[in-house]
């Protein structure tokens, strides 16, 4: 008998149960073991994929996080074993860049690292290659996650935006849920009483009343995941990087259709009912609820920063400044500069949020953002190496400005004349 498609299985489920919560639909199309988007072998990130992420943009992102992790290790008094759990680490792109830069940091720090990648349905242990320290090896048959992490950091980048969401709509004084039904023409939305009282309870806890006619997404599973994950941490930090807002901003009525978006071949749409299993589905993160979820696990909320402020505090400018001292063709300088700036662009990655939790502080209180988010690169690299784009990162300059790919052939860098400083004061002849 022929195997049922993902669409056929969803239709059968709706036939049995009636209309289903959008969270169940989203979970199936993204994470089903047979046909789910994140379980396919297709490339998802990069030029051949559907979107790109900060780790794919420039290795400076991983270098700055390596410096952050070194700082966390120092605040924990340099434990001999330092566990890093990267949730949603994929094929290890960020882990690769973190390991590469960690080799240039304190030897005791790099030797203490025990790096794990957690994916839905599997986890792996990351180690440098025996043949080349610049490459990592992921053992997907490695040890299960420890029940308790004595000292370390749990980090995620664009994990919670892809957590299955419930969708609701406010009509007058009543909150309804948007369920998914099936017709001969395809999947459609239908309005019903909420499938769980937890939806209204979440908004009540946040002191949020949606404006009449507004739709919104509510993530119950993501907050439960953070609470469970953070409960493993004895001493350390949780770094959550994603796009979203505090609840008061997210649900203020300015996003009347909600924030749900789909991505396919670097094009966005608002229709999650097409290309089942072949497009990404995301929604903005409610950072207030995630902050509270960490606190339920006994963590302290250090603060919420934009990624722009976060990376600048860690020393992003130093990596840009260092490009002036490197003997590479001008188009390579432009490509690297553009990519690093992309990480802090306010209308892009720079507008993401970075939520920081801590636990196990010696004095019983938070360290404070200024104590946590600082690195030895803050005032300049000062002996640390710069980092440059590799073939594994997005060629943003070539993609957006292909005319610059031949810049060095038009005007070789060895023939570029020195520019003269011209005063802007007084009359110019």
C-alpha positions as CSV (number, residue, x, y, z in Angstrom):
1,X,0.0,0.0,0.0
2,X,1.3,3.5,-0.9
3,X,2.5,5.6,1.9
4,X,0.2,8.5,2.8
5,X,1.5,12.0,2.1
6,X,1.7,14.6,4.9
7,X,-1.3,16.4,3.5
8,X,-3.3,13.1,3.4
9,X,-2.4,12.3,7.0
10,X,-3.5,15.8,8.1
11,X,-6.8,15.5,6.3
12,X,-7.4,12.1,8.0
13,X,-6.7,13.7,11.4
14,X,-9.1,16.5,10.8
15,X,-11.7,14.0,9.6
16,X,-11.3,12.1,12.9
17,X,-11.0,15.0,15.3
18,X,-12.7,17.9,13.5
19,X,-10.9,21.2,13.0
20,X,-7.5,21.2,14.8
21,X,-5.5,23.9,16.6
22,X,-3.0,25.7,14.4
23,X,-0.3,24.5,16.8
24,X,-1.0,20.9,15.8
25,X,-0.9,21.8,12.1
26,X,2.3,23.8,12.4
27,X,3.9,21.0,14.4
28,X,3.1,18.5,11.7
29,X,4.2,20.5,8.7
30,X,7.5,21.6,10.4
31,X,8.5,18.6,12.5
32,X,6.7,15.5,11.2
33,X,9.3,12.7,10.9
34,X,8.0,11.9,7.4
35,X,7.5,15.1,5.4
36,X,8.1,17.8,8.0
37,X,10.1,20.8,6.8
38,X,12.8,20.5,9.4
39,X,13.2,16.8,8.8
40,X,13.8,17.1,5.1
41,X,17.3,16.8,3.6
42,X,16.9,20.0,1.6
43,X,19.1,22.9,2.3
44,X,17.2,25.4,4.4
45,X,19.7,28.1,5.1
46,X,21.8,30.1,2.6
47,X,21.6,30.9,-1.1
48,X,20.1,27.5,-2.0
49,X,17.7,27.6,0.9
50,X,14.7,29.6,2.0
51,X,16.3,32.1,4.4
52,X,19.5,33.0,6.1
53,X,20.5,33.5,9.7
54,X,23.0,35.6,11.6
55,X,25.5,32.6,11.8
56,X,25.2,32.2,8.1
57,X,25.9,36.0,7.5
58,X,29.4,36.3,8.9
59,X,31.7,34.3,11.2
60,X,32.0,37.5,13.4
61,X,28.7,36.4,14.9
62,X,30.2,33.2,16.2
63,X,33.4,34.9,17.2
64,X,31.5,37.4,19.3
65,X,29.5,34.6,20.9
66,X,32.7,32.8,21.6
67,X,33.9,35.9,23.5
68,X,30.6,36.0,25.3
69,X,30.9,32.4,26.3
70,X,34.4,33.0,27.6
71,X,33.1,35.9,29.7
72,X,30.3,33.6,31.1
73,X,33.0,31.0,31.9
74,X,35.0,33.7,33.8
75,X,31.9,34.8,35.8
76,X,31.5,31.2,36.8
77,X,35.1,31.2,38.1
78,X,36.5,29.2,35.2
79,X,35.1,25.7,35.8
80,X,37.2,22.8,34.4
81,X,34.1,21.5,32.6
82,X,32.0,24.1,30.8
83,X,28.9,22.7,29.0
84,X,27.4,24.6,26.1
85,X,24.0,23.5,24.9
86,X,23.0,24.9,21.5
87,X,19.4,24.3,20.9
88,X,18.3,24.2,17.3
89,X,22.0,24.1,16.2
90,X,21.2,22.4,12.8
91,X,24.3,21.2,11.0
92,X,26.7,23.1,13.3
93,X,27.3,26.3,11.4
94,X,27.4,28.4,14.6
95,X,29.3,25.7,16.5
96,X,31.9,25.7,13.8
97,X,32.5,29.5,14.1
98,X,32.5,29.4,18.0
99,X,35.1,26.6,18.0
100,X,37.2,28.3,15.4
101,X,37.4,31.5,17.5
102,X,37.7,29.8,20.8
103,X,41.1,28.4,19.8
104,X,42.4,32.0,20.0
105,X,41.0,32.6,23.5
106,X,42.1,31.3,26.9
107,X,43.5,27.8,26.6
108,X,41.8,26.8,29.8
109,X,38.4,28.0,28.4
110,X,38.7,26.1,25.0
111,X,39.8,23.0,26.8
112,X,36.9,23.2,29.2
113,X,34.2,23.3,26.5
114,X,31.8,20.4,26.3
115,X,29.6,21.4,23.4
116,X,26.2,19.7,22.6
117,X,23.7,20.4,19.8
118,X,20.1,19.7,20.5
119,X,17.7,19.1,17.6
120,X,14.1,17.9,17.6
121,X,14.3,14.1,18.0
122,X,18.1,13.9,18.4
123,X,21.2,15.5,19.9
124,X,24.9,15.5,19.1
125,X,28.2,16.1,20.8
126,X,30.6,18.5,19.0
127,X,34.3,18.1,19.1
128,X,37.2,19.4,17.0
129,X,38.4,17.1,14.3
130,X,41.4,14.9,15.1
131,X,42.9,15.9,11.8
132,X,42.2,19.6,11.6
133,X,41.3,21.8,14.6
134,X,39.5,24.2,12.2
135,X,36.8,21.6,11.6
136,X,34.3,20.2,14.0
137,X,32.8,16.7,14.2
138,X,29.2,16.1,15.3
139,X,28.5,12.7,16.8
140,X,24.8,12.4,16.5
141,X,24.9,9.1,18.3
142,X,26.6,10.7,21.2
143,X,25.7,10.8,24.9
144,X,22.2,11.9,25.9
145,X,21.9,15.3,27.5
146,X,22.9,15.3,31.2
147,X,20.0,15.6,33.6
148,X,22.0,18.4,35.4
149,X,24.5,20.8,33.9
150,X,26.9,21.8,36.7
151,X,28.2,24.9,34.9
152,X,27.5,26.2,31.4
153,X,25.4,28.1,29.0
154,X,22.2,27.2,27.0
155,X,22.1,29.2,23.8
156,X,19.6,29.3,21.0
157,X,19.4,31.4,17.8
158,X,16.1,31.6,16.0
159,X,14.6,28.6,17.8
160,X,11.5,29.9,19.5
161,X,10.1,31.7,16.4
162,X,9.5,28.2,14.9
163,X,7.8,26.8,18.0
164,X,4.2,25.6,17.1
165,X,1.8,28.4,17.9
166,X,-1.9,28.7,18.7
167,X,-3.7,31.4,16.8
168,X,-6.5,33.5,18.3
169,X,-8.8,36.3,17.3
170,X,-10.6,38.9,19.4
171,X,-14.2,39.6,18.5
172,X,-15.9,42.1,20.8
173,X,-15.4,41.0,24.3
174,X,-14.8,37.3,23.4
175,X,-11.5,35.6,22.5
176,X,-11.9,32.8,19.9
177,X,-9.3,30.4,18.4
178,X,-8.5,30.0,14.8
179,X,-8.6,26.3,14.0
180,X,-7.5,24.5,10.8
181,X,-10.2,22.7,8.7
182,X,-9.9,20.8,5.4
183,X,-12.1,21.2,2.3
184,X,-11.8,19.8,-1.2
185,X,-10.0,23.0,-2.2
186,X,-7.5,22.9,0.6
187,X,-7.0,23.9,4.2
188,X,-8.9,26.8,5.7
189,X,-9.2,28.7,9.0
190,X,-12.4,28.4,11.0
191,X,-13.3,30.2,14.3
192,X,-14.3,28.3,17.4
193,X,-14.2,28.4,21.2
194,X,-10.6,28.1,22.4
195,X,-9.3,24.5,22.5
196,X,-7.6,25.2,25.9
197,X,-8.3,27.7,28.6
198,X,-4.5,28.3,28.7
199,X,-4.8,30.8,25.8
200,X,-7.0,33.2,27.6
201,X,-5.1,32.6,30.8
202,X,-1.8,33.6,29.1
203,X,-3.2,36.9,27.9
204,X,-4.7,37.5,31.4
205,X,-1.3,36.9,33.0
206,X,0.2,39.4,30.6
207,X,-2.6,41.9,31.3
208,X,-3.3,41.9,27.6
209,X,-6.7,42.5,25.9
210,X,-6.4,42.3,22.2
211,X,-8.1,45.0,20.2
212,X,-11.4,44.0,18.5
213,X,-10.7,42.2,15.2
214,X,-7.1,41.5,16.0
215,X,-5.4,38.2,15.4
216,X,-2.4,37.0,17.4
217,X,-0.2,34.0,18.0
218,X,0.3,32.4,21.5
219,X,3.2,30.1,22.1
220,X,2.5,27.7,25.0
221,X,5.0,25.0,24.0
222,X,8.0,27.3,23.7
223,X,7.6,28.7,27.3
224,X,7.2,25.1,28.6
225,X,10.3,24.1,26.7
226,X,12.4,26.9,28.1
227,X,11.3,26.1,31.6
228,X,12.2,22.4,31.2
229,X,15.5,23.1,29.5
230,X,16.6,25.7,32.0
231,X,15.7,23.5,34.9
232,X,18.8,21.4,34.0
233,X,21.2,24.3,34.6
234,X,22.9,24.4,38.0
235,X,25.1,27.5,37.4
236,X,25.3,29.5,34.3
237,X,23.4,31.4,31.7
238,X,20.6,31.1,29.1
239,X,21.0,33.2,26.0
240,X,17.9,33.4,23.8
241,X,18.3,35.2,20.5
242,X,15.3,35.7,18.2
243,X,13.0,38.2,16.6
244,X,10.1,39.4,18.7
245,X,9.1,42.0,21.3
246,X,8.0,42.3,24.9
247,X,4.3,41.3,25.2
248,X,3.0,44.9,25.6
249,X,4.5,45.7,22.2
250,X,3.8,42.4,20.5
251,X,0.1,42.6,21.3
252,X,-0.5,46.3,21.1
253,X,-2.8,46.1,18.1
254,X,-0.4,47.4,15.5
255,X,-0.1,43.9,14.0
256,X,-3.8,43.2,13.5
257,X,-3.2,40.1,11.4
258,X,-0.6,38.7,13.8
259,X,3.0,38.1,12.9
260,X,2.9,34.7,11.1
261,X,5.1,34.5,8.1
262,X,6.3,31.7,5.7
263,X,9.6,31.6,3.8
264,X,10.3,29.8,0.6
265,X,13.3,30.5,-1.6
266,X,13.9,33.8,0.2
267,X,10.4,35.0,-0.5
268,X,7.9,35.6,2.3
269,X,4.1,35.0,2.4
270,X,1.3,34.8,4.9
271,X,-0.2,31.5,3.6
272,X,0.8,28.5,5.7
273,X,-1.5,26.2,3.9
274,X,0.5,25.7,0.7
275,X,3.8,23.9,0.1
276,X,3.3,21.7,3.1
277,X,6.6,20.6,4.5
278,X,8.5,22.7,1.9
279,X,8.3,26.2,3.5
280,X,9.3,27.6,6.9
281,X,6.6,29.0,9.2
282,X,7.5,31.4,11.9
283,X,6.0,34.0,14.2
284,X,7.4,36.7,16.5
285,X,8.5,35.8,20.0
286,X,6.8,37.0,23.2
287,X,9.9,37.8,25.2
288,X,7.9,38.7,28.3
289,X,6.5,35.1,28.5
290,X,9.9,33.6,27.9
291,X,11.5,35.7,30.6
292,X,8.8,34.5,33.0
293,X,9.3,30.9,31.9
294,X,13.0,31.1,32.8
295,X,12.1,32.6,36.2
296,X,9.7,29.6,36.8
297,X,12.8,27.4,36.5
298,X,14.6,29.5,39.1
299,X,16.6,31.7,36.7
300,X,17.1,35.4,37.1
301,X,16.4,37.7,34.2
302,X,19.5,39.8,33.5
303,X,17.8,41.8,30.7
304,X,16.6,42.0,27.1
305,X,18.7,43.9,24.6
306,X,18.5,44.4,20.9
307,X,21.0,42.3,18.9
308,X,22.5,45.6,17.7
309,X,23.3,46.8,21.2
310,X,24.3,43.3,22.3
311,X,26.9,42.7,19.6
312,X,28.2,46.3,19.9
313,X,28.7,45.8,23.6
314,X,30.7,42.6,22.8
315,X,32.9,44.5,20.4
316,X,31.4,44.1,16.9
317,X,33.1,47.4,15.8
318,X,36.5,46.0,16.5
319,X,36.0,43.4,13.8
320,X,34.9,46.1,11.3
321,X,37.9,48.3,12.2
322,X,40.3,45.3,11.8
323,X,39.4,45.0,8.1
324,X,41.5,48.2,7.4
325,X,44.6,46.3,8.5
326,X,44.1,43.2,6.3
327,X,45.8,42.9,2.9
328,X,42.8,41.6,0.9
329,X,41.2,42.9,-2.3
330,X,38.8,45.8,-1.9
331,X,35.7,43.8,-2.9
332,X,36.5,41.4,-0.1
333,X,36.8,44.3,2.4
334,X,33.4,45.5,1.2
335,X,31.9,42.1,1.4
336,X,33.1,41.5,5.0
337,X,32.2,45.0,6.2
338,X,28.7,44.7,4.7
339,X,28.1,41.3,6.3
340,X,29.2,42.4,9.8
341,X,27.1,45.5,9.6
342,X,24.2,43.3,8.6
343,X,24.4,41.6,12.0
344,X,23.6,45.0,13.7
345,X,21.3,46.5,11.2
346,X,18.3,47.8,13.2
347,X,15.8,46.8,10.5
348,X,17.3,43.3,10.2
349,X,19.2,41.2,12.6
350,X,20.1,44.2,14.8
351,X,16.4,44.5,15.7
352,X,16.3,40.9,17.1
353,X,16.1,40.5,20.8
354,X,18.7,38.9,23.1
355,X,17.2,37.7,26.4
356,X,19.7,36.8,29.1
357,X,19.0,34.7,32.1
358,X,21.4,33.6,34.8
359,X,21.4,31.2,37.8
360,X,23.8,30.2,40.5
361,X,25.1,33.8,41.2
362,X,27.2,33.8,44.4
363,X,25.5,36.8,46.0
364,X,22.0,35.6,45.1
365,X,21.2,38.5,42.7
366,X,21.7,39.1,39.0
367,X,25.1,40.2,37.7
368,X,23.7,43.0,35.5
369,X,23.8,43.3,31.8
370,X,26.9,45.5,31.8
371,X,28.8,42.8,33.8
372,X,27.7,39.9,31.6
373,X,27.8,41.5,28.1
374,X,31.4,42.6,27.8
375,X,34.4,41.0,26.2
376,X,38.1,41.7,25.6
377,X,37.3,42.9,22.1
378,X,35.2,45.8,23.4
379,X,37.9,48.4,22.9
380,X,39.6,46.7,19.9
381,X,40.9,43.2,19.0
382,X,44.3,43.9,20.7
383,X,46.1,40.7,19.6
384,X,43.0,38.8,18.8
385,X,42.6,37.8,15.1
386,X,40.0,39.2,12.8
387,X,37.6,36.9,11.0
388,X,36.7,36.8,7.3
389,X,33.9,35.3,5.3
390,X,34.2,31.7,4.2
391,X,32.4,29.8,1.4
392,X,30.1,28.5,4.1
393,X,28.6,32.0,4.6
394,X,26.2,34.1,2.6
395,X,27.7,36.1,-0.3
396,X,25.5,39.1,0.5
397,X,27.6,41.6,-1.5
398,X,27.6,39.5,-4.6
399,X,23.9,38.8,-4.3
400,X,22.8,42.4,-3.8
401,X,25.5,44.2,-5.8
402,X,26.9,41.8,-8.4
403,X,28.6,44.6,-10.2
404,X,31.2,44.7,-7.4
405,X,32.3,41.1,-8.0
406,X,34.7,42.4,-10.7
407,X,35.9,45.4,-8.8
408,X,39.5,44.2,-8.4
409,X,39.7,43.4,-12.1
410,X,38.6,46.9,-13.1
411,X,40.9,48.7,-10.7
412,X,43.5,46.4,-9.0
413,X,44.0,47.2,-5.3
414,X,47.7,47.9,-5.9
415,X,46.9,50.8,-8.2
416,X,44.3,52.6,-6.1
417,X,45.7,56.1,-5.5
418,X,45.8,57.6,-2.0
419,X,43.0,60.0,-1.4
420,X,43.8,63.5,-0.1
421,X,42.0,65.0,2.9
422,X,40.1,68.0,1.8
423,X,39.0,70.6,4.2
424,X,35.2,71.4,4.2
425,X,35.8,74.8,5.6
426,X,36.3,78.0,3.6
427,X,36.2,78.5,-0.1
428,X,37.1,75.7,-2.4
429,X,38.6,76.4,-5.8
